[in-house]
């Protein structure tokens, strides 16, 4: 991070406190330049009114953040210092919003300053949407300050708006591997009823995404019903208990008797092929998301695979 002369070295200890949450985000690379190597960036720190800065279009912070202990510690540090010691990074809004700025990184610091009635120390950067998302993900990944579902929402939105056309392309620009991107997008794609069944969405773990998504694909009505029951009862206080209730682990014997192939597109479940290994004449079960393919096309394709001849099906 390149600070101007106004950002004294003696402030780094305070910066380390209110730039991150010590409990949840133990490591911060203070050499990180939030404005990258963009020569068009204004690298000096400026003071901006909190109310002239709006959240970034790709910021998908869950409301649960604002009640978290880490956010309260952050706000208390900023209150004691009288300012955010670590500047946020912003970009100027288009001419349709004259005089305004949009946050690239530092949503929690901005929110704290806004609630405390303080001005915000910021670095003004020139950033495209793609670069803004990359910076947001990179900074938050280094601080571990975004929950998995928040990263998933950000990535899902970026993919939907074609910032990157595929998970593989996104992998080239952000600090997540291909499989991890798929897991995160799965979390963000879960039905709202499933997400609300957990004590807090930010407690949902990355590795739970596939099992939950598979459970939804197999029995959408059943898992929705269970999720609503858990939400109403509120007897399960731990996120891990909710996870097990919604997507029970497959028993070892059952797991060994089946081979399952999952077919996805951009991290979204599309179909599943399940091979029953318990008998010599194994059955193969194919499950396809409704609407993914026309039934007539499916039947014709199966006929071609089974009999080697394409047989178009006449409409009844």
N, C-alpha and C positions, 0 to 999 in steps of 0.2 A: 504494500500500500504506500503510495507516495503522498506524504503530507507536506503542506507548506510550512514555512518557518514559524507560523503561528501555533502549529501543533508541537509543543515542546516535548522533548524526550522525557521530561520528568512526569508527564501525564500518562505514560504507558501503563503504569500499575493500575490507575483508575480506569484507563481504557480497557484493560483486560477484564475488569469487573463488569462494566456496563456494556461492553461489546458482546459478551457471551454470558451464558449461565455456567458458573463453575461446576455445578453438580452434573449437568447434562451434556455440556459441551467443553470438555477439558482441554482441547487443543485448538489453537488458532494460529495460523501462519501469518504473523504480522508483516511478513515480506510480501504478502499478496497485494498486488496493485489492482484495486477495484475498478479502475478505469482502463485496465489492460495496458496495451501499448498504443492505444489510439492517440495519435498526435493531435487530433481535434478536441480532445477532452480538456476541460478546464480543471486543472489539477489542484488549484488552490481551494481551501475550505471556505465556504460562504455560509452566512447565516440566513435562513429562510423561515418565513412564518409557517407553522405547522399546518394551518388551514389552507395554504396555497399548494400543498402537496397531496396528491391522491395515491391510493394503493396502485401497484402495478396491475396491468390487465391480466397478467398471468399469476398474480398472487392468489393462492387458494388456501390461505390459513384457515384452519378450523376454529370456530368460536371458542372451543374448549381451551385454546391457548391462553386466552385472556384471563382465565381463572387458575392457571397453573402456577405452581410455586416458583418455577424458573422465571416466569414473566413478572411476578410480584417482586422477586429479588432484583431483577433488572430495573424495574421502575423505581424501587427504593434507592438503588445506587445512583440513578440519574437524578432523583430528587436531592440526594445528599450532595452531589457534585454541582447541581444547578444547571446541568447541560448534558448532552450526550457526548462523551469524550471521544468516542469513535464515530467519525462522520458516516452518515448514510450515503449511498450513491443514488443519484437521480438523473433523469433525462428530461429535457424540455418537452412539453406537450406540443402537438401540432398547433398551427395558427388558429384553429377553431377554439382553442383554449388558451388565449393570450395570457402570458405572465404566469402560467401554471407549470407544475413539474409532476413527474410520475416516478414512483420509487422503483429502482432496480434491485437494490439490496438494502435491508435495514427496516423492514416493516414493523418489527417489534419496537425498535428504538424510536421510530416516528410515532407509533401509537402511544408510547409512554410519554413522549414530549407533548403530544396533543392533549392527553388527559391531564398532564401537569401544568398546562398553560405556558410551556416553554417554547422558544424558537428552536429550530433544528439546525445543527451543523451538518453540512452536506457537501459532497463533491459532485459537480455537474459533469456528466459524461454524454458523449454522442454515441448512441447505441441503436442498432436495428432490433427488431423483435427477436430474431434468432440469437443475437449476441446478448440481449437482455436476459433471455431465459437461461442461456449458458452461464452467465455470471451469477444469476440467482441460484441455480442448482449447485454450481461449484462452491460458492461461498457457504451455502447452507449445508452442503455435504461435508465440508471441512470442519464445520462447527457442530454437525449433527443436530441442527436446530429445527429441521423440518421432520415431522412424523412421516412414516411410510405412506400413509394414505394421502398426505398433502403432496408429497413428491409424485405420487401416482396421479393425482388430479392435475398437477402441473403438466406432467408428461402427456397425459391423455388429451388435455386441451391443446397442447402444442401439436400433437399428431393429428388431431381432428381439424385443426386450422392449417394443416400442411406446412407448418414451420419445418418439420422433417417428414418426408413421405413414408418412412417406415421405422420400425424399432432399430433396425440395423444402421440406418443413417443417423438416428438419434444417438446411438452408442458412440459414434465418432466425435460427437460434440459435447457430451456430458460425461460426468464421472461415474456412470453406471454401466455394467456389462449388459449384454443383450438379454440374457435370461432374467436378470434382476429387473430390467425395464418391463419385461412381460409380467413379472410378478406384481410390480407396483401398479401397472395399468389394470391388472385383474382386481386389485383391492379397490381402486377408484371406480370400477365398473359394477361393484356389488350393489344389489338393491338397497334402497335407503332403509327399508325395514331391518335388513341384516346389520347394517352399520349402526343403527340406533339401538340395537339389542345390547351392544357393548356399553360398559360403564362410561367410556369416552372413546370416540373414534381414533384419537391419537395414540391409544394403547394397542391398536390392532397391529400385529407384527407382519413384516414382509412375507415370511415363509408360510403364513396362513392363507395367502391369497388363492393358491391353486386349489387347495382342499375345499375352501369355501365356494369358489367358482364352480368346481366340479359338482359339489352338493346342490348348488342352485340349478345347474344344467340338468341334473338327473331328476330332481323333484322340486321345481320352483314353487309350487303351491305348498308343499310340505314344509320346506325350510322357511318360507314366509310366515306360515302359521306358527312354527316353533319360535321364530324371532319375535313375533308379536306377543306370544305368551311370556317369553323371557322379559321383554320390555315392560309388560304390565305387572308381572310379579316382582321383579327386581330382587329376587332371592339370590342370584348369582352376582357376587361382588367383584370377582376377579375376571379380567378379560380372558385369561386362559380357560377358565371354566365355561364361559359363554362359547368360546371357540369349540371346545369338545362337545358341548351340547348341540351345537348347530351342525358340526361336521365330525361325528364320531370317527375315531381311528379305525381303519379296516383291520379285522382280526387277521393274525398271521396266516391261518389256514386258508382263509378266503383269498388273501392277497396272493398266496403261492399258487392258487388254482386259477388265477386269471392273469391275462396279459392285456394291458390297456394301452391303446395308442390315441393320443389326443391331437386333434388338428385345430390349429389356431391361425388367425389372420390379424396381424398388428396387435398381438396380445389379447385378442378377443376369441373366446371359445366358439368354434363353429361345428365341430363334429367329434365323435368318439367311436373308436372301434374296440370292442371288448371280445377277447378270445377266451372261451371256456376250456381250460386245460385238464379238466377232471375226467374226461372220457376219451376213448380212442377216436371217436367221431366228434371232434370238438365243434361246438356251436360258435358262430360268430355273430355278435350283436352290434348293429350300427345305430348310433344315436346322432341325429342331426338337428341343429337348431331350426325351429319352424321358420320358414321363409328363406332359408339359406339356399334352397334349390327347389325348383318346381317338381312336384311328385311325378309328373309324366317323364321329365328328364331323368329323374332318379331311377325310375323303373326301366327306362330304355338303356341307361348306362349299366345297370345290373345285368340286364339280359345280354348285353354285349360282352361283359366280363365273364358271365357264366357259359354262354353258348358261342361266343366268338362272332356273333352276327348282330349288327345294329338293327333293332326292330322298333321303329317308331310306334308309339301307342296312340291309337285313334281316340279322339275325344268321344265320350259316351253320348 
